[in-house]
């Protein structure tokens, strides 16, 4: 259904989320980010509350792994969910429920959480990680490079329809954005 990358730039402290799917209006549901606090991608039968609740927990001092564990503990439908989080210090966490549609998986590393489900093949999320790790430029450029790599690797089995990119500064008010770009419905 969807692939996404959540990341923190260690040089600037910027946080961002990039996502692509074959479902309209992905930018309304999947990406969440707040300066200095963290970023969240919630997908695969997305529980939209994970975005604001994950940010709330990180704002209160929880690490991304602890915030994610708490959200999952409260969700009886967690096995159909897929979530990635990175907090303001670069700690990352991902979860892929056992009932996410194949091919589904995740990769986490310092400052990066990558998730994908209903992919053409299980090489999509490693391709995202590899491309992001090799990319140059600012965080937005590297996130877009990662999405392009996913699409080149086969991407969503259903095709493309919508995408979103959100990048927030290291600090500032909750609504501050460096970039917020959405393609809501493109056949």
Backbone bond lengths (Angstrom), bond angles and torsions (degrees), N, CA, C in turn:
res aa  C-N    CA-C-N  psi(-1)  N-CA   C-N-CA  omega(-1)  CA-C   N-CA-C  phi
1 X - - - 1.437 - - 1.521 111.52 -
2 X 1.335 116.56 -41.37 1.461 119.05 -165.56 1.520 110.59 -154.67
3 X 1.342 116.30 147.99 1.458 119.88 166.38 1.519 108.41 -132.61
4 X 1.336 114.97 146.15 1.459 119.96 -177.68 1.517 110.13 -149.36
5 X 1.324 113.17 161.04 1.454 121.63 173.24 1.521 107.62 -136.31
6 X 1.321 115.54 133.53 1.462 123.99 175.90 1.520 105.38 -116.43
7 X 1.333 117.89 131.66 1.464 118.45 -175.04 1.522 112.14 -150.87
8 X 1.330 113.66 157.64 1.460 122.80 172.75 1.517 107.34 -123.26
9 X 1.324 116.10 132.74 1.459 121.48 175.85 1.531 107.44 -84.40
10 X 1.339 118.81 114.82 1.462 119.63 -177.26 1.529 113.42 -66.75
11 X 1.326 117.47 -24.20 1.467 120.55 -179.32 1.521 112.27 -76.87
12 X 1.336 117.10 -37.28 1.465 120.53 -175.21 1.527 113.48 -109.52
13 X 1.318 117.41 -19.36 1.462 121.26 -174.84 1.516 113.65 80.69
14 X 1.339 117.05 -0.25 1.466 119.62 177.22 1.524 109.99 -62.68
15 X 1.326 115.15 148.74 1.461 122.68 176.38 1.513 108.37 -120.49
16 X 1.330 116.95 146.42 1.457 118.34 -179.86 1.506 113.56 -155.02
17 X 1.325 114.10 162.60 1.463 123.39 175.53 1.522 107.40 -137.43
18 X 1.330 115.90 135.15 1.463 121.63 171.46 1.521 107.26 -128.41
19 X 1.333 116.24 139.92 1.464 120.81 -174.87 1.519 110.31 -148.50
20 X 1.332 116.27 147.95 1.463 122.66 174.93 1.517 108.06 -142.17
21 X 1.349 116.37 145.34 1.460 121.07 -178.96 1.516 111.64 -158.64
22 X 1.310 115.55 171.39 1.467 122.60 171.18 1.519 107.45 -104.84
23 X 1.303 115.34 61.71 1.455 123.70 179.01 1.519 105.96 -156.03
24 X 1.322 118.94 138.26 1.469 118.78 -176.68 1.531 113.10 -72.51
25 X 1.311 114.73 155.74 1.466 123.67 171.36 1.529 113.94 60.33
26 X 1.326 117.91 38.77 1.458 121.06 -178.91 1.529 111.82 -60.43
27 X 1.330 116.80 -30.98 1.460 120.31 -178.50 1.508 114.42 -67.54
28 X 1.317 117.11 -15.35 1.463 121.45 178.42 1.527 112.11 -82.07
29 X 1.329 117.31 -23.66 1.459 120.80 -171.53 1.518 114.36 -114.35
30 X 1.319 117.95 -46.44 1.467 121.24 -167.32 1.527 114.36 -79.38
31 X 1.347 121.19 -53.78 1.467 119.99 -170.59 1.531 113.74 -88.09
32 X 1.327 114.54 135.04 1.464 122.38 176.87 1.519 107.61 -139.68
33 X 1.330 117.87 136.60 1.464 120.32 178.34 1.519 109.77 -156.22
34 X 1.321 114.92 145.71 1.463 121.43 177.49 1.523 108.59 -139.16
35 X 1.343 117.77 130.65 1.460 120.93 -177.97 1.529 112.99 -51.70
36 X 1.333 115.42 131.04 1.451 121.86 176.39 1.509 115.71 72.46
37 X 1.313 117.96 -9.26 1.464 122.37 -174.84 1.519 111.13 -101.96
38 X 1.328 116.47 -59.68 1.455 119.83 -178.10 1.508 112.05 165.82
39 X 1.329 114.21 -177.31 1.459 121.75 177.95 1.524 108.14 -142.33
40 X 1.340 114.97 148.88 1.463 121.92 -174.82 1.518 108.94 -138.32
41 X 1.336 116.06 141.15 1.467 122.56 166.63 1.523 106.59 -122.43
42 X 1.331 116.87 123.53 1.460 121.72 177.57 1.521 108.25 -119.73
43 X 1.331 116.85 122.85 1.464 120.92 -172.39 1.526 110.55 -148.10
44 X 1.321 116.82 -178.06 1.464 124.67 -177.26 1.528 109.43 56.36
45 X 1.317 115.95 92.90 1.467 120.82 -172.62 1.525 107.77 51.94
46 X 1.327 113.84 51.44 1.462 122.97 -170.04 1.519 112.28 -53.68
47 X 1.308 114.08 133.76 1.460 121.87 170.35 1.524 105.27 -97.32
48 X 1.321 114.94 100.28 1.462 120.79 -173.84 1.527 112.34 -57.67
49 X 1.320 117.31 -29.50 1.473 120.35 -179.65 1.527 112.39 -62.47
50 X 1.337 117.29 -23.01 1.464 119.55 -179.90 1.528 111.55 -58.48
51 X 1.327 117.76 -33.04 1.458 120.35 179.31 1.515 112.42 -61.67
52 X 1.342 117.83 -65.87 1.461 118.29 -178.39 1.526 113.77 -66.26
53 X 1.333 117.97 -35.31 1.466 119.31 179.80 1.528 111.53 -70.63
54 X 1.330 117.14 -36.94 1.460 119.89 176.11 1.519 111.35 -63.73
55 X 1.333 116.18 -44.22 1.469 119.89 177.25 1.526 110.92 -63.80
56 X 1.311 117.05 -39.83 1.471 120.63 178.87 1.525 110.88 -60.40
57 X 1.319 116.75 -44.80 1.473 120.29 179.70 1.528 111.05 -65.32
58 X 1.331 117.48 -41.61 1.465 119.67 178.67 1.526 110.77 -68.11
59 X 1.323 117.59 -37.67 1.465 121.21 176.89 1.528 110.45 -60.39
60 X 1.337 116.45 -33.05 1.465 121.93 179.70 1.528 112.34 -80.81
61 X 1.342 117.66 -1.37 1.453 121.12 174.91 1.515 116.30 112.08
62 X 1.320 118.64 -4.13 1.465 120.41 178.34 1.527 110.28 -71.73
63 X 1.313 116.28 143.81 1.463 120.55 172.37 1.524 108.32 -72.46
64 X 1.328 116.73 163.57 1.467 119.87 176.71 1.530 111.18 -57.07
65 X 1.353 120.12 -46.25 1.464 118.82 178.34 1.534 113.12 -60.12
66 X 1.331 117.35 -40.88 1.465 119.65 179.82 1.523 111.84 -69.73
67 X 1.324 116.96 -40.32 1.468 120.37 178.40 1.522 110.49 -62.50
68 X 1.333 116.74 -43.58 1.459 120.21 179.83 1.523 110.90 -65.21
69 X 1.318 117.80 -44.23 1.467 120.87 179.36 1.527 111.20 -58.80
70 X 1.322 117.06 -40.72 1.469 120.44 179.49 1.525 111.40 -65.99
71 X 1.327 117.23 -42.00 1.466 120.16 178.97 1.525 111.17 -64.01
72 X 1.320 116.67 -43.47 1.465 120.36 -179.78 1.523 111.67 -64.49
73 X 1.323 116.55 -37.39 1.467 120.62 -179.61 1.526 111.91 -62.68
74 X 1.325 116.65 -25.69 1.468 121.56 -178.11 1.525 113.25 -94.11
75 X 1.331 118.39 1.11 1.464 122.14 -172.03 1.530 111.13 -115.94
76 X 1.318 117.12 108.86 1.467 121.33 178.42 1.524 112.47 -67.35
77 X 1.333 117.75 -19.50 1.464 121.96 -179.50 1.525 112.65 -102.01
78 X 1.309 117.65 21.22 1.469 121.77 -175.08 1.526 113.31 -57.71
79 X 1.324 118.96 -27.09 1.466 120.34 -175.83 1.524 113.78 -71.68
80 X 1.341 118.15 -9.45 1.471 120.47 173.97 1.529 111.11 -103.37
81 X 1.309 117.77 3.10 1.463 122.41 -175.37 1.531 112.05 -99.30
82 X 1.320 112.98 158.60 1.462 120.81 171.77 1.522 106.58 -141.08
83 X 1.325 115.81 128.71 1.460 120.81 -173.78 1.523 109.61 -140.25
84 X 1.321 115.89 142.81 1.455 122.23 171.27 1.514 108.91 -131.28
85 X 1.329 116.46 140.27 1.463 121.14 -179.45 1.524 109.84 -141.51
86 X 1.321 115.43 145.47 1.464 122.50 170.99 1.522 106.40 -136.77
87 X 1.333 116.43 130.55 1.464 118.46 -179.94 1.526 110.81 -92.18
88 X 1.321 116.12 177.21 1.458 122.15 -175.58 1.517 114.56 -64.19
89 X 1.332 117.60 -15.55 1.463 121.38 176.48 1.532 111.92 -97.28
90 X 1.330 117.04 -1.66 1.459 120.86 178.16 1.514 115.03 92.81
91 X 1.332 117.63 6.07 1.470 119.51 176.02 1.523 108.10 -75.24
92 X 1.324 116.23 134.01 1.464 120.12 -173.14 1.522 111.62 -121.41
93 X 1.339 114.28 157.60 1.463 121.36 177.82 1.516 108.73 -155.31
94 X 1.327 115.81 145.64 1.467 122.11 175.06 1.514 108.74 -139.21
95 X 1.316 115.15 157.15 1.463 121.36 174.60 1.514 108.14 -144.89
96 X 1.320 115.80 133.97 1.457 122.77 173.21 1.516 107.25 -124.44
97 X 1.328 116.83 111.91 1.455 120.90 -179.48 1.517 112.17 -64.36
98 X 1.316 115.96 153.16 1.467 121.63 -176.85 1.521 112.90 -66.94
99 X 1.334 117.74 -15.31 1.457 120.94 179.70 1.534 112.72 -105.52
100 X 1.331 117.69 13.72 1.465 120.38 172.42 1.528 108.05 -68.58
101 X 1.332 115.82 148.53 1.457 121.02 -175.17 1.530 110.63 -73.63
102 X 1.357 115.84 131.99 1.460 123.10 179.07 1.524 109.88 -65.38
103 X 1.268 119.42 148.00 1.441 129.64 -8.52 1.529 108.42 -80.64
104 X 1.320 114.56 129.78 1.459 120.37 -177.54 1.521 109.29 -136.44
105 X 1.323 115.45 142.38 1.450 119.16 177.79 1.508 111.63 -177.29
106 X 1.313 114.89 -176.91 1.457 120.57 -176.26 1.511 110.03 -151.95
107 X 1.307 114.62 161.44 1.461 123.26 172.22 1.521 106.47 -140.40
108 X 1.328 116.17 134.44 1.462 119.87 171.72 1.524 108.67 -125.00
109 X 1.304 114.24 146.20 1.458 121.43 172.40 1.522 105.99 -148.33
110 X 1.306 116.81 -178.84 1.455 120.26 -178.09 1.527 110.23 -57.94
111 X 1.309 116.89 114.59 1.455 121.74 176.80 1.508 115.71 78.83
112 X 1.334 118.36 9.60 1.465 120.87 -176.84 1.529 110.50 -141.56
113 X 1.335 115.94 135.89 1.466 122.72 172.47 1.528 107.32 -133.59
114 X 1.326 116.16 123.71 1.465 122.32 -176.77 1.516 108.27 -121.87
115 X 1.327 116.44 134.11 1.453 122.40 -178.53 1.520 109.74 -135.20
116 X 1.343 116.74 146.62 1.463 120.89 175.57 1.524 108.92 -155.24
117 X 1.327 115.91 142.65 1.460 120.74 175.73 1.520 109.29 -147.14
118 X 1.316 116.12 155.06 1.461 124.51 -175.18 1.528 110.66 55.01
119 X 1.327 115.03 46.84 1.453 121.57 -178.97 1.526 111.18 -91.36
120 X 1.305 114.15 157.40 1.462 121.57 176.62 1.532 110.65 -58.37
121 X 1.334 115.42 -40.49 1.466 120.06 179.38 1.533 109.31 -154.97
122 X 1.334 116.86 161.45 1.464 120.15 -175.63 1.525 114.62 -78.09
123 X 1.308 117.28 16.90 1.464 120.96 176.57 1.529 111.77 -98.76
124 X 1.341 116.33 -0.91 1.468 119.57 -175.90 1.520 111.53 -67.05
125 X 1.322 118.80 -51.74 1.468 118.94 -176.40 1.524 112.01 -68.49
126 X 1.341 121.65 -34.48 1.469 118.24 171.66 1.534 112.62 -63.73
127 X 1.330 117.17 -34.52 1.472 120.10 177.44 1.527 110.77 -64.58
128 X 1.325 116.73 -38.09 1.470 120.87 176.74 1.529 109.41 -61.02
129 X 1.329 116.20 -48.67 1.467 120.75 -178.48 1.523 111.45 -61.30
130 X 1.319 116.57 -44.89 1.459 120.89 -179.28 1.531 111.14 -62.74
131 X 1.325 116.34 -46.98 1.469 120.19 -178.82 1.519 111.35 -63.97
132 X 1.323 117.37 -42.78 1.459 120.45 179.84 1.526 109.95 -63.70
133 X 1.314 117.09 -42.50 1.461 121.09 -179.45 1.517 113.56 -64.72
134 X 1.326 117.25 -31.02 1.468 121.69 -178.88 1.524 113.11 -91.97
135 X 1.318 117.60 -15.25 1.472 121.63 -173.51 1.526 111.63 -69.58
136 X 1.324 114.52 153.37 1.463 120.83 174.82 1.524 108.13 -118.84
137 X 1.308 114.88 173.60 1.459 119.82 -179.54 1.513 111.36 100.17
138 X 1.323 115.08 -170.77 1.460 119.06 -179.55 1.529 109.89 -77.32
139 X 1.320 116.40 176.26 1.462 120.75 -175.87 1.520 111.75 -58.89
140 X 1.314 117.86 -42.68 1.468 120.50 179.87 1.524 110.99 -60.03
141 X 1.332 117.49 -44.49 1.468 121.15 178.46 1.524 111.27 -60.21
142 X 1.323 116.36 -43.99 1.471 120.16 -178.14 1.524 111.26 -67.76
143 X 1.334 117.41 -36.70 1.469 120.25 177.52 1.528 111.25 -65.16
144 X 1.319 116.79 -42.65 1.471 120.23 178.38 1.528 110.35 -65.41
145 X 1.323 117.43 -39.84 1.468 120.72 176.09 1.525 110.38 -58.55
146 X 1.316 116.99 -40.68 1.466 121.15 178.93 1.524 111.56 -63.45
147 X 1.340 117.31 -42.12 1.467 120.02 177.89 1.526 111.21 -63.74
148 X 1.312 116.47 -40.87 1.472 119.77 178.93 1.530 111.08 -61.81
149 X 1.309 116.53 -38.93 1.469 120.20 178.77 1.523 110.76 -64.23
150 X 1.316 116.86 -39.44 1.470 120.27 178.23 1.515 110.75 -62.08
151 X 1.305 116.36 -44.32 1.466 120.22 179.98 1.526 110.66 -65.50
152 X 1.315 117.45 -39.22 1.466 120.96 178.06 1.525 111.97 -64.79
153 X 1.319 116.33 -27.00 1.466 121.60 -179.09 1.530 112.24 -85.00
154 X 1.312 117.13 -3.14 1.463 120.53 178.45 1.510 113.11 124.75
155 X 1.324 117.11 -31.56 1.459 121.20 175.20 1.513 114.53 57.39
156 X 1.323 114.46 -153.30 1.461 124.40 -178.66 1.527 109.32 -67.01
157 X 1.334 117.96 131.82 1.469 120.95 -178.08 1.522 112.21 -60.41
158 X 1.322 117.62 -23.51 1.467 121.48 -177.65 1.520 113.13 -89.31
159 X 1.319 118.23 -12.70 1.456 120.91 -178.09 1.518 111.86 109.55
160 X 1.339 115.48 -157.02 1.470 121.77 -176.03 1.518 110.10 -119.14
161 X 1.315 115.84 149.80 1.457 120.03 173.44 1.520 112.52 -149.55
162 X 1.327 117.88 -45.05 1.460 118.47 -179.41 1.523 110.48 -141.32
163 X 1.329 114.71 159.26 1.461 121.47 -179.13 1.522 108.64 -152.59
164 X 1.325 115.21 161.54 1.461 119.95 177.83 1.521 109.60 -152.50
165 X 1.322 114.81 152.09 1.459 123.35 176.27 1.520 107.30 -139.19
166 X 1.330 116.10 125.96 1.461 122.04 176.08 1.522 107.41 -129.70
167 X 1.329 117.26 127.41 1.460 122.70 174.06 1.518 107.30 -131.55
168 X 1.341 115.79 129.66 1.463 121.22 -179.89 1.528 109.42 -117.76
169 X 1.339 117.23 152.61 1.465 120.09 179.26 1.528 111.42 -71.30
170 X 1.325 115.57 170.83 1.463 121.19 -179.74 1.518 112.30 -64.57
171 X 1.307 116.73 -32.25 1.463 119.37 176.05 1.515 109.48 -147.62
172 X 1.303 114.18 166.41 1.455 120.02 -176.66 1.513 109.75 137.26
173 X 1.315 116.54 178.14 1.464 119.47 179.53 1.529 111.24 -66.05
174 X 1.313 116.22 161.00 1.468 122.33 -175.58 1.523 112.87 -55.48
175 X 1.312 117.63 -28.67 1.470 121.09 -176.32 1.534 113.20 -90.95
176 X 1.327 118.47 -2.11 1.469 121.18 -177.44 1.528 110.83 -64.45
177 X 1.331 115.79 138.39 1.463 122.30 -179.98 1.522 109.52 -138.51
178 X 1.326 116.94 140.85 1.463 122.02 167.08 1.523 107.82 -87.74
179 X 1.341 114.40 -45.11 1.466 121.79 177.59 1.518 108.57 -141.03
180 X 1.304 115.19 143.24 1.465 121.07 166.84 1.520 106.01 -149.82
181 X 1.313 115.10 104.48 1.461 122.01 -176.36 1.522 107.86 -124.17
182 X 1.337 115.33 132.67 1.466 120.22 178.24 1.521 110.02 -132.31
183 X 1.303 115.07 136.77 1.461 122.38 166.77 1.519 103.68 -113.76
184 X 1.328 116.52 105.37 1.460 120.34 -171.11 1.517 114.38 -81.76
185 X 1.319 117.65 -33.02 1.466 119.36 -177.54 1.518 109.18 -160.02
186 X 1.312 116.18 100.56 1.459 121.58 -179.51 1.524 108.38 -130.53
187 X 1.320 117.35 111.09 1.471 119.66 -174.35 1.505 115.00 -64.90
